[in-house]
Amino acid sequence: MLHGKSFHIDADAADESVVSLLKALASLPRWHILQALSEGSLTVIEVSQALDMPLSTVAAQIKILEDAGFVRTELRPASHGLQKVCFRTYDSLVLQLPYLPSVPSNSVEVGMPVGAYTRFEVTPTCGLASPTSVIGFLDDPVSFYEPRRVEAGLVWFRSGFVEYTFPNRLQTFSVLTSLVVSAEICSEAPLHNDNWPSDITLWVNGVEVGTWTCPGDFGGQRGRLTPEWWDSKDSQYGVLKRWLINSDGSFIDGYRLSKVTLRDLGIEGNSVITLRLGVKEDSHNVGGINLFGATFGNYPQDLTLRIEQTRSTQPTDRIATGSAVAGARERR
């Protein structure tokens, strides 16, 4: 269970900074120091006495934790000179393990800018931001009509929805095996709040696929892609969620979300596929939504729709059954 301030490590970043952060935690003495600081601030001498560790060892271990951002220190007057006081920066750690999605050769993927919605209904707090500025005015739903909305890298609102229209790229004589939607997303709190649940719902072609409860609106550390002009006190990044709809039902990150299947969506015969993301006004947790595009947050992607299909000699039935899906996967 998360409490206090959370530190999110994005292992998908795949660079030395992530490895350095994890190395800083790979030490039993440093874990003991973090535990000792869980109740509040301590001087280096007090940490040394509490853990029965040499003062020089404690000082060296605290320096490593400080460089990694897990501890902060400040100098305060003492009876003789100055003393270094230590504070634990975070109370919980969230590690996003590396994820490399496989994109089969018989799939079609389309990325949609988060500002390129075709319908919307939003209530404040709400707004849009591009890589350089706020678009229109804050907390003004009329700003969602601004022509510059297509430049948005971040869209947020308290309740309501945004809807996107994707081209249906299901090929002739192909059987649809699954539909995959992915987005970086989180709740919408004043400024940011890691403990701010919101019930976020996905609809496809007007069919309610299911609702996922986001735990919070994440901040406290700048998103890897979030522009410098964006205030550090505001929402910084989301979590990358993946919805999968196939003949067995609907899933989010591998967990069953609902019994809605491909056949319920009416994909075949339509030239477009609509995706709607929103928060219903009568939800238990009306905590809003932040939708991050390729220029905000931690993941360089827009709202993404992927159609997975397999070739067929039967043009009449274009939705795979469970056994057909399994067979198609075995052949890949």
C-alpha positions as CSV (number, residue, x, y, z in Angstrom):
1,M,0.0,0.0,0.0
2,L,1.4,3.4,-1.0
3,H,1.5,6.3,1.5
4,G,3.2,9.6,1.7
5,K,5.3,10.7,-1.3
6,S,6.0,8.0,-4.0
7,F,9.0,7.7,-6.2
8,H,8.4,6.2,-9.6
9,I,11.2,4.6,-11.5
10,D,10.6,4.0,-15.1
11,A,12.8,1.1,-16.1
12,D,11.5,1.5,-19.7
13,A,13.9,4.4,-19.9
14,A,16.7,1.8,-20.3
15,D,19.6,4.1,-19.5
16,E,22.4,4.3,-16.9
17,S,20.4,6.6,-14.6
18,V,17.9,3.8,-13.8
19,V,20.7,1.4,-13.1
20,S,22.3,3.9,-10.8
21,L,19.1,4.5,-8.9
22,L,18.6,0.7,-8.3
23,K,22.3,0.3,-7.3
24,A,21.7,3.0,-4.6
25,L,19.1,0.7,-3.0
26,A,21.2,-2.5,-3.4
27,S,22.7,-2.3,0.1
28,L,21.4,-3.6,3.4
29,P,23.1,-0.7,5.4
30,R,21.4,1.8,3.2
31,W,18.0,0.1,3.7
32,H,18.6,0.3,7.4
33,I,19.3,4.0,7.1
34,L,16.1,4.6,5.2
35,Q,14.2,2.6,7.8
36,A,15.7,4.7,10.6
37,L,14.6,7.9,8.8
38,S,11.0,6.7,8.4
39,E,9.9,8.4,11.7
40,G,11.4,11.7,10.9
41,S,14.7,13.6,10.5
42,L,18.0,12.5,12.3
43,T,21.5,13.9,12.3
44,V,24.3,11.7,10.9
45,I,25.5,11.1,14.5
46,E,22.0,10.0,15.6
47,V,21.7,7.6,12.6
48,S,25.2,6.2,13.6
49,Q,24.1,5.7,17.2
50,A,20.7,4.2,16.2
51,L,22.2,1.6,13.9
52,D,25.4,1.0,15.8
53,M,27.4,1.8,12.7
54,P,30.7,3.7,12.4
55,L,30.1,7.4,11.7
56,S,32.3,7.3,8.6
57,T,30.3,4.4,7.1
58,V,27.0,6.2,7.8
59,A,28.2,9.4,6.2
60,A,29.4,7.5,3.0
61,Q,26.1,5.6,2.7
62,I,24.0,8.7,3.2
63,K,26.0,10.5,0.5
64,I,25.1,7.7,-2.0
65,L,21.4,7.9,-1.0
66,E,21.5,11.7,-1.3
67,D,23.0,11.5,-4.8
68,A,20.3,9.2,-5.9
69,G,17.6,11.4,-4.5
70,F,16.3,9.1,-1.7
71,V,17.6,11.3,1.1
72,R,18.1,15.0,1.4
73,T,20.3,16.8,4.0
74,E,20.7,20.2,5.4
75,L,23.1,21.9,7.7
76,R,21.8,23.3,11.0
77,P,23.5,25.2,13.8
78,A,24.7,23.0,16.7
79,S,26.3,23.8,20.0
80,H,29.7,23.4,18.2
81,G,29.5,24.5,14.6
82,L,27.1,22.9,12.2
83,Q,25.5,19.4,12.1
84,K,24.1,17.6,9.1
85,V,20.4,16.7,9.4
86,C,19.0,13.9,7.2
87,F,15.5,13.5,5.8
88,R,14.0,10.6,3.8
89,T,12.6,12.0,0.6
90,Y,10.0,9.3,-0.3
91,D,7.9,6.8,1.6
92,S,7.2,4.3,-1.2
93,L,8.8,3.2,-4.4
94,V,7.0,2.2,-7.7
95,L,9.1,0.4,-10.3
96,Q,7.8,0.1,-13.8
97,L,9.6,-2.9,-15.2
98,P,10.8,-2.8,-18.9
99,Y,8.1,-3.5,-21.4
100,L,8.8,-4.2,-25.0
101,P,5.4,-4.9,-26.7
102,S,5.6,-7.3,-29.6
103,V,3.9,-5.9,-32.7
104,P,3.1,-8.8,-35.1
105,S,3.7,-8.2,-38.8
106,N,0.0,-8.7,-39.5
107,S,-1.0,-5.8,-37.2
108,V,-1.8,-2.2,-38.0
109,E,-1.0,0.5,-35.3
110,V,-2.2,4.1,-35.4
111,G,-1.1,6.8,-33.0
112,M,-3.6,9.7,-32.3
113,P,-2.5,13.0,-30.8
114,V,-4.3,13.5,-27.6
115,G,-5.6,16.9,-28.8
116,A,-7.1,15.4,-32.0
117,Y,-10.4,14.4,-30.4
118,T,-13.6,14.6,-32.5
119,R,-16.1,14.9,-29.7
120,F,-15.9,16.0,-26.1
121,E,-17.9,16.9,-22.9
122,V,-15.7,18.2,-20.1
123,T,-16.2,19.9,-16.7
124,P,-13.5,21.9,-14.8
125,T,-10.9,21.5,-13.7
126,C,-9.9,21.2,-17.4
127,G,-7.5,22.4,-19.9
128,L,-5.0,21.6,-22.7
129,A,-1.2,22.2,-22.9
130,S,1.2,22.1,-25.8
131,P,5.0,21.7,-25.5
132,T,5.2,25.5,-25.3
133,S,2.1,26.9,-23.5
134,V,-1.4,26.4,-22.2
135,I,-3.9,26.3,-25.1
136,G,-6.8,28.8,-24.6
137,F,-7.7,29.3,-20.9
138,L,-7.5,27.2,-17.8
139,D,-10.8,25.7,-16.6
140,D,-12.7,26.9,-19.7
141,P,-14.4,24.0,-21.6
142,V,-14.7,26.4,-24.6
143,S,-10.9,26.2,-25.0
144,F,-11.4,22.6,-26.1
145,Y,-12.7,24.0,-29.4
146,E,-9.4,25.9,-30.0
147,P,-7.8,25.1,-33.4
148,R,-4.5,24.6,-31.6
149,R,-5.9,21.7,-29.7
150,V,-4.2,19.3,-32.1
151,E,-0.9,20.5,-30.7
152,A,-1.8,19.4,-27.2
153,G,0.6,17.0,-25.4
154,L,-1.6,17.0,-22.2
155,V,-5.4,17.1,-21.9
156,W,-7.2,17.1,-18.5
157,F,-10.7,17.4,-17.1
158,R,-12.7,16.6,-13.9
159,S,-15.5,14.6,-15.5
160,G,-16.9,14.0,-19.0
161,F,-15.1,12.5,-21.9
162,V,-12.9,12.9,-25.0
163,E,-13.6,10.8,-28.1
164,Y,-11.3,10.0,-31.0
165,T,-12.1,8.6,-34.4
166,F,-9.6,6.2,-35.9
167,P,-9.5,4.7,-39.4
168,N,-10.5,1.1,-39.5
169,R,-7.6,-0.6,-41.1
170,L,-8.9,-4.2,-41.0
171,Q,-7.7,-5.6,-44.3
172,T,-9.8,-7.3,-46.9
173,F,-9.9,-11.1,-46.4
174,S,-8.4,-10.7,-42.9
175,V,-9.9,-11.9,-39.6
176,L,-9.7,-9.6,-36.6
177,T,-8.1,-11.3,-33.6
178,S,-7.7,-8.5,-31.1
179,L,-7.9,-4.8,-30.5
180,V,-5.3,-3.1,-28.3
181,V,-5.5,0.4,-26.9
182,S,-2.7,2.0,-25.0
183,A,-2.3,5.4,-23.3
184,E,-0.4,7.2,-20.6
185,I,-3.0,8.3,-18.1
186,C,-3.7,9.3,-14.5
187,S,-6.2,11.0,-12.3
188,E,-6.7,14.8,-12.1
189,A,-6.2,16.4,-8.7
190,P,-5.6,20.0,-7.7
191,L,-1.8,20.3,-8.5
192,H,-1.0,16.6,-7.9
193,N,-1.9,14.0,-5.4
194,D,-0.7,10.4,-5.4
195,N,-3.7,9.3,-3.4
196,W,-6.5,10.6,-5.6
197,P,-8.5,7.7,-7.1
198,S,-10.5,8.1,-10.2
199,D,-12.8,5.7,-12.1
200,I,-11.7,5.9,-15.8
201,T,-13.9,4.3,-18.4
202,L,-13.1,3.2,-22.0
203,W,-15.8,3.0,-24.7
204,V,-15.2,1.5,-28.2
205,N,-17.7,2.3,-30.9
206,G,-20.1,3.4,-28.2
207,V,-19.8,0.2,-26.2
208,E,-18.7,0.5,-22.6
209,V,-15.7,-1.8,-22.3
210,G,-15.0,-1.3,-18.6
211,T,-13.7,0.9,-15.8
212,W,-10.3,1.0,-14.2
213,T,-9.6,2.9,-11.0
214,C,-6.4,5.0,-11.2
215,P,-4.9,5.4,-7.7
216,G,-3.7,9.0,-8.1
217,D,-2.4,12.0,-10.0
218,F,1.4,11.7,-10.0
219,G,3.9,14.4,-9.4
220,G,6.8,15.2,-7.1
221,Q,9.3,14.5,-9.8
222,R,9.3,15.8,-13.3
223,G,8.2,13.6,-16.1
224,R,11.0,12.6,-18.5
225,L,9.3,14.4,-21.4
226,T,7.3,17.1,-19.5
227,P,8.4,20.6,-20.8
228,E,10.4,22.8,-18.4
229,W,7.9,25.6,-18.6
230,W,5.2,23.3,-17.0
231,D,5.0,24.0,-13.2
232,S,6.7,21.2,-11.2
233,K,3.8,21.3,-8.7
234,D,1.3,20.1,-11.3
235,S,0.7,16.7,-12.8
236,Q,3.9,15.3,-14.3
237,Y,3.3,11.8,-15.7
238,G,0.9,9.0,-15.8
239,V,1.0,5.2,-15.9
240,L,1.1,3.4,-19.2
241,K,-2.1,1.3,-19.5
242,R,-2.9,-1.3,-22.1
243,W,-6.5,-2.5,-22.9
244,L,-6.9,-5.7,-24.8
245,I,-10.2,-6.8,-26.4
246,N,-10.5,-10.2,-28.0
247,S,-13.0,-13.1,-28.4
248,D,-12.5,-14.0,-24.7
249,G,-13.4,-10.6,-23.3
250,S,-11.7,-7.3,-22.3
251,F,-8.6,-7.0,-20.2
252,I,-6.4,-4.3,-18.8
253,D,-2.7,-5.1,-18.3
254,G,-3.6,-8.8,-18.4
255,Y,-6.5,-8.6,-15.8
256,R,-10.0,-9.2,-16.9
257,L,-12.0,-6.0,-17.1
258,S,-15.4,-7.2,-18.5
259,K,-17.1,-9.7,-20.7
260,V,-17.2,-7.4,-23.7
261,T,-15.8,-9.2,-26.8
262,L,-14.8,-8.2,-30.3
263,R,-18.3,-9.2,-31.6
264,D,-19.9,-6.7,-29.3
265,L,-18.0,-3.8,-30.9
266,G,-19.3,-3.9,-34.5
267,I,-15.8,-3.4,-36.0
268,E,-16.4,-5.2,-39.3
269,G,-18.3,-3.2,-41.9
270,N,-17.4,0.2,-40.4
271,S,-14.8,2.5,-41.9
272,V,-13.9,4.0,-38.5
273,I,-13.4,3.0,-34.9
274,T,-14.2,5.4,-32.1
275,L,-12.4,5.4,-28.8
276,R,-13.8,7.3,-25.8
277,L,-12.0,7.9,-22.5
278,G,-13.8,9.6,-19.6
279,V,-15.0,9.8,-16.1
280,K,-18.8,9.4,-15.5
281,E,-20.4,12.0,-13.2
282,D,-22.1,9.2,-11.2
283,S,-18.8,7.2,-10.7
284,H,-17.9,6.3,-7.2
285,N,-14.5,8.0,-7.7
286,V,-14.9,11.2,-9.7
287,G,-11.2,12.0,-9.7
288,G,-10.8,13.3,-13.2
289,I,-8.3,12.3,-15.9
290,N,-5.0,13.5,-17.3
291,L,-4.2,12.1,-20.8
292,F,-0.5,12.4,-21.8
293,G,0.7,12.6,-25.4
294,A,4.2,12.1,-26.9
295,T,5.5,15.4,-25.5
296,F,4.5,15.1,-21.9
297,G,4.9,12.5,-19.2
298,N,7.3,9.5,-19.3
299,Y,6.3,7.7,-22.5
300,P,7.0,9.1,-26.0
301,Q,3.7,7.9,-27.5
302,D,0.2,9.3,-28.2
303,L,-3.1,7.5,-27.7
304,T,-2.5,4.3,-29.7
305,L,-4.9,1.8,-31.3
306,R,-3.6,-1.5,-32.7
307,I,-5.6,-3.9,-34.8
308,E,-4.3,-7.5,-34.8
309,Q,-5.5,-9.7,-37.7
310,T,-4.8,-12.8,-39.5
311,R,-5.3,-13.7,-43.2
312,S,-8.4,-15.7,-44.2
313,T,-10.0,-17.1,-47.3
314,Q,-13.4,-16.4,-45.8
315,P,-14.5,-12.8,-46.3
316,T,-17.8,-13.2,-44.5
317,D,-16.8,-13.9,-40.9
318,R,-14.1,-11.4,-40.0
319,I,-14.1,-11.9,-36.2
320,A,-12.0,-14.8,-34.9
321,T,-13.4,-17.3,-32.5
322,G,-11.4,-18.3,-29.4
323,S,-9.9,-21.4,-31.2
324,A,-9.1,-19.3,-34.2
325,V,-7.3,-16.7,-32.1
326,A,-5.3,-19.4,-30.4
327,G,-4.4,-20.9,-33.8
328,A,-3.3,-17.6,-35.2
329,R,-1.0,-17.0,-32.2
330,E,0.5,-20.4,-32.6
331,R,1.4,-19.6,-36.2
332,R,3.2,-16.3,-35.4
